[in-house]
Amino acid sequence: MGGFSIWHILIFAIILLLLFGGNRFSSMMGDVAKGLKSFKQGMSDDEDDARKRFDEKRRAEPRSIGRQDDPIDVTPRSADPVTPPPKDDEAS
């Protein structure tokens, strides 16, 4: 009651074939396929252009002082050394 059944779709397809003919209908579907192909190609070209611009921008920026290949020093550097808490034997 609210949607199309398989019979509705088949009748609609038969009417389309009668109106446009098999040859014209297949050429229209070929045009649709060509349009989709050119759309996908345009999208990939845009991604390639964006990637090239990003690489050029990255090469143009000056390098930072610290290189990313250098290891990070994580040793604590506090002024007063940390003393461990007293043990229970020493507290009494």
N, C-alpha and C positions, 0 to 999 in steps of 0.2 A: 503494500500500500504506500509506502513512502519513497521507494527507490525503484531503480530500473532492474528488471530481471534479465536473464540471458536472452529471452525472446524479444524483449524491447531492443536490445543491442543488435541482435541479428537482423531484425526488420529494418532498423536504422541503417545498418551496413548495406543491406540489399538496395534500399532506396538511394543511398549515396552512389553505389555502383551503377545503378540505372541512370541517374542524373548525369554523372560525370564520365561514365565509361571506365573500363579497366585500364586503358592506356593512359588516360589523362589523370586518373587517380594515382597510379603508380608514379607518374612524373611529379605530381604534387608532393608525394611522400619523399621522393628523391630530393626535391628542393628543400623540404623540411630537414632532411638529414644533412644536406650541404650547409644549411644555416646553423645547425647545431655544431657541426664540425668547425666552421669558421668562428663561432662564438668561443668554443673551447680553445682554439688556437690563439684568439685575441686575449683570452684570460691568461694563458701561459706566457704570451709575449709581455703582458703587463707585469707579471711576476718576475720575468727575466730582467726587465728594465729596472724594477725596484731593487732587485738584488745587485745589479751593476752600480746603481746610484749609491747603495749602502756601502759596497766595497770601495768605491772611489772616495766617499766621505771618510771612511775608516782609514784609508791610506793617507789622506790629507791631514788628519788630526795629528798633532805632535804626540810622541810617546810620553807616557807618564813617567815620573821619577823612578818608582819601583816597578820592576818588571814582574809579570805574572808568573814567570818561571822560577823566581826566587822563593826559597822556603820562608815560611812565616815563623818568626821567633815567638814562642809562647812561654818562655821562662818568666817566672814572676820577678818583678823588680820593685819591691817595696822598701821603704826606708828602714822600717823596724822588722826584724825577722819574726816569724810566727812561732810562738812557743807552744808546745803541745800541752794539753790540759794535764793536771797532776793525776797520777794513778790513785786508786782507792787505798793502796798500802801506804803511800806517802802522805795522804791527807790526815790520817789519824795520829 
